[in-house]
Amino acid sequence: MPRFEYLAEAGSTNDELVLRAIGVDAASWSDLSVVVTDNQTRGRGRLGRTWMAPTGKSLAISLLLRPLLPGGEPLAVEHFGWLPLLAGAAMTRAVRGVVLPAFEADVEPDAQQHDADGMGGVEVSLKWPNDVLISGYKVAGILSELLPDARGVVIGAGLNVSLDEHDLPTITSTSLSLVTGTAPDQDVVLASYLRELTSLYHDFVAAEGDAAKSGLLGVATELCGTLGRAVRVELPGESELLGTAVALDNAGRLVVRDRENDELQSVAAGDVTHLRY
């Protein structure tokens, strides 16, 4: 049975869960076990960035995945690249479940302008590979870490729940309460995220890591706001790629049409900026 542990405070929920997943009690930390806190003091983002927020205003959620195929053998590591996207898709769906009903009920944004279409609309989308945006403002991020035995992954998610304007880590960040005008129930948001992730994950594992067969490729494609956008991708090695994001491939990589030579390139890792031209 998966374990669930709420911590009153944690430096990093990912660090806490990794320790549990590889420690002397590791066998009791099974697939889909969770560590969560609303007071993370040393959170990490991609590329070594720090992530922290005032107590009680955000959620840090780490989830352990030890994927086994229907026959009991481990899922091949080559399929693990889909797991952060799977988590991002789940968080996007959970955030939509909070934000869109608020706008349908004519609840006005509290402080920021998040107008997707010029008519009071709002867009919740997944920015490849690991951010959830509300009309271009970041509300959540995903960070995955491979376990030392390469037979499992810890997926961390940081969600801005009720940060106000003064709490935001960057000018391009937002929170659920800033967008909807009310502070959502953290337990409801957490349960929605875990429910969405578990559903996508079970289908993915049942399909033996085939993202197309499981439906994950279609879900991620539909949710991904990066597709169709002009992008700049900062690649490993300090090079960059300018072009248009056109698709996700079967490995979860971002397919970009190079602006210089019109050729398609698949990007497995990189920092993506959405451009306005």
C-alpha positions in Angstrom: 0.0 0.0 0.0 1.3 3.5 -0.8 2.2 5.6 2.2 1.2 9.3 2.8 3.2 11.5 5.1 2.5 15.1 5.8 5.4 17.1 7.3 4.9 20.3 9.2 8.2 21.5 7.7 10.7 20.1 5.3 13.8 21.4 3.6 12.9 19.6 0.5 10.2 17.0 0.1 12.1 15.4 -2.7 15.1 14.9 -0.4 12.9 13.6 2.3 11.2 11.0 0.0 14.5 9.9 -1.6 15.9 9.2 1.9 12.8 7.1 2.7 12.8 5.3 -0.7 16.4 4.1 -0.3 16.7 3.8 3.5 16.4 0.9 5.9 12.6 1.1 5.7 12.6 1.4 1.9 10.4 -1.7 1.3 7.5 0.0 3.1 7.7 3.0 0.7 5.9 1.5 -2.3 4.8 2.8 -5.6 2.7 6.0 -5.4 3.8 6.9 -1.9 3.7 10.6 -1.1 5.4 13.2 1.1 3.8 16.7 1.3 4.3 19.9 3.2 3.0 23.5 3.1 6.3 24.8 4.6 9.3 23.9 2.4 12.4 25.9 3.3 15.0 24.6 0.8 13.0 23.6 -2.3 14.8 23.2 -5.6 13.8 23.8 -9.2 15.4 22.9 -12.5 19.0 24.1 -13.2 19.7 24.5 -9.5 17.2 27.2 -8.9 15.8 27.6 -5.4 12.1 27.5 -4.6 10.5 28.6 -1.4 7.4 30.3 -0.1 5.8 31.6 3.1 4.4 29.0 5.4 0.9 27.8 4.5 0.7 29.5 1.1 2.1 26.8 -1.2 2.2 23.0 -1.5 5.3 20.9 -2.0 4.3 17.4 -3.1 6.8 14.6 -3.8 5.5 11.3 -5.1 7.5 8.0 -5.5 7.0 6.0 -8.7 8.4 2.4 -8.9 6.7 1.4 -12.1 6.2 -2.3 -12.7 4.7 -3.8 -15.8 1.7 -6.1 -15.6 4.0 -9.1 -15.5 5.9 -7.7 -12.5 9.1 -6.7 -14.2 10.4 -3.1 -13.9 9.5 -0.6 -16.6 12.5 0.2 -18.8 14.3 3.4 -17.8 14.1 4.6 -21.4 10.4 5.3 -20.7 11.0 7.4 -17.5 11.4 10.6 -19.6 7.6 10.6 -19.8 7.1 10.7 -16.0 7.7 14.5 -15.5 5.4 15.2 -18.4 2.8 12.9 -16.9 3.0 14.8 -13.6 2.8 18.1 -15.4 -0.3 17.0 -17.3 -1.9 15.9 -14.0 -1.1 19.2 -12.3 -2.4 21.1 -15.3 -5.7 19.2 -15.1 -5.9 19.8 -11.3 -5.3 23.5 -11.7 -7.9 23.7 -14.5 -10.3 22.1 -12.1 -9.8 25.0 -9.6 -9.5 27.9 -12.0 -12.0 27.4 -14.8 -15.0 26.9 -12.5 -14.2 30.2 -10.8 -14.2 32.1 -14.1 -17.4 30.3 -15.2 -18.9 31.6 -12.0 -17.8 35.1 -12.9 -15.2 35.4 -10.1 -12.9 38.3 -11.0 -9.1 38.0 -10.7 -7.9 39.6 -7.4 -4.8 41.4 -8.5 -3.2 40.5 -11.8 -4.5 40.5 -15.3 -4.7 36.9 -16.7 -6.7 37.6 -19.8 -6.0 34.9 -22.4 -8.3 36.1 -25.2 -9.0 39.8 -24.4 -12.5 38.9 -23.3 -11.9 37.9 -19.6 -10.9 34.4 -20.6 -8.2 32.4 -18.8 -5.9 29.7 -20.2 -4.3 26.9 -18.1 -1.6 25.1 -20.0 1.6 22.9 -19.6 4.8 24.6 -20.6 7.2 21.9 -21.8 8.7 20.2 -20.0 7.7 21.0 -16.4 5.8 24.2 -15.7 2.1 24.9 -15.4 1.0 28.3 -16.6 -2.1 30.4 -16.1 -2.3 32.7 -19.0 1.5 32.8 -19.2 2.1 33.1 -15.5 3.8 30.2 -13.7 1.7 28.6 -10.9 3.5 25.2 -10.6 6.7 23.4 -11.5 7.8 19.8 -11.6 11.2 18.4 -10.7 12.1 14.7 -11.1 15.0 12.7 -9.5 16.0 9.2 -10.5 16.7 6.9 -7.6 20.2 5.5 -7.2 19.2 2.0 -8.3 17.4 3.5 -11.4 14.3 1.5 -10.6 12.2 4.4 -9.4 11.7 8.2 -9.7 10.7 10.8 -7.2 8.5 13.5 -8.8 8.3 16.8 -6.9 5.7 19.4 -7.6 5.6 22.9 -6.2 2.3 24.7 -6.4 1.6 28.4 -5.5 -1.8 28.2 -3.7 -2.4 31.4 -1.9 0.6 33.6 -2.4 -0.1 37.3 -2.7 1.7 39.8 -5.0 4.4 40.4 -2.4 5.1 36.7 -1.9 5.7 35.8 -5.6 9.2 34.6 -6.4 9.3 36.3 -9.9 7.2 38.8 -11.8 6.1 36.0 -14.1 4.6 33.9 -11.3 1.1 33.8 -9.9 -1.0 31.8 -7.5 -4.4 30.1 -7.5 -5.8 32.7 -5.1 -4.5 35.7 -7.2 -6.2 34.2 -10.3 -9.5 33.2 -8.7 -9.9 35.8 -6.0 -10.3 33.1 -3.3 -8.0 30.8 -1.4 -8.7 27.2 -2.6 -8.8 24.3 -0.2 -5.3 22.8 -0.3 -6.6 19.3 0.5 -9.0 19.4 -2.5 -6.2 20.6 -4.8 -3.8 17.9 -3.6 -6.4 15.2 -3.9 -7.2 16.3 -7.4 -3.6 16.2 -8.5 -2.9 12.8 -7.0 -6.1 11.4 -8.6 -5.2 12.8 -12.0 -1.6 11.5 -11.8 -2.6 8.1 -10.6 -5.1 7.7 -13.5 -2.6 8.7 -16.1 0.2 6.6 -14.5 -1.8 3.4 -14.3 -2.8 3.7 -18.0 0.9 4.4 -18.9 2.2 1.4 -17.0 -0.5 -0.9 -18.3 0.5 0.1 -21.8 4.1 -0.8 -20.9 5.4 2.8 -21.3 3.8 3.3 -24.7 2.6 7.0 -24.4 0.6 6.9 -27.6 -1.2 3.6 -26.7 -1.9 4.8 -23.2 -3.3 8.1 -24.3 -0.7 10.1 -22.5 0.8 11.5 -25.7 -2.6 12.8 -26.7 -3.3 14.3 -23.3 0.1 16.0 -23.1 -0.2 17.4 -26.6 -3.7 18.8 -25.9 -2.5 20.5 -22.7 0.9 21.7 -23.9 0.7 25.5 -24.5 4.3 25.4 -25.9 3.1 23.8 -29.2 2.6 26.2 -32.0 4.7 28.9 -30.3 7.9 30.5 -31.3 10.5 29.4 -28.8 14.1 29.8 -27.7 15.6 26.6 -26.2 18.7 26.9 -24.2 20.4 23.6 -24.8 23.1 21.8 -22.7 26.5 23.2 -23.6 25.3 26.8 -23.7 24.0 26.6 -27.3 20.5 27.6 -28.2 17.8 26.7 -30.7 15.3 29.3 -32.2 12.2 28.0 -34.0 8.7 26.9 -33.6 7.6 24.1 -31.3 5.5 21.8 -33.5 4.9 18.5 -31.6 5.8 16.1 -28.9 7.5 12.9 -30.1 6.9 9.3 -28.8 9.7 9.8 -26.3 8.2 13.0 -24.9 10.8 15.2 -26.5 9.9 18.6 -27.9 10.0 18.8 -31.7 11.2 22.2 -32.9 11.3 23.5 -36.5 14.7 25.3 -36.6 14.2 28.9 -37.8 17.6 28.9 -39.6 17.3 25.8 -41.7 13.6 24.7 -41.4 14.7 21.3 -40.1 13.0 19.5 -37.3 15.0 18.9 -34.1 13.9 16.8 -31.1 14.9 18.3 -27.8 15.2 16.1 -24.7 16.3 18.7 -22.2 16.6 22.5 -22.2 15.2 25.7 -20.8 12.4 26.9 -23.0 11.3 30.5 -23.4 8.0 31.4 -25.2 8.7 34.2 -27.6 6.2 36.8 -28.8 7.1 36.9 -32.4 
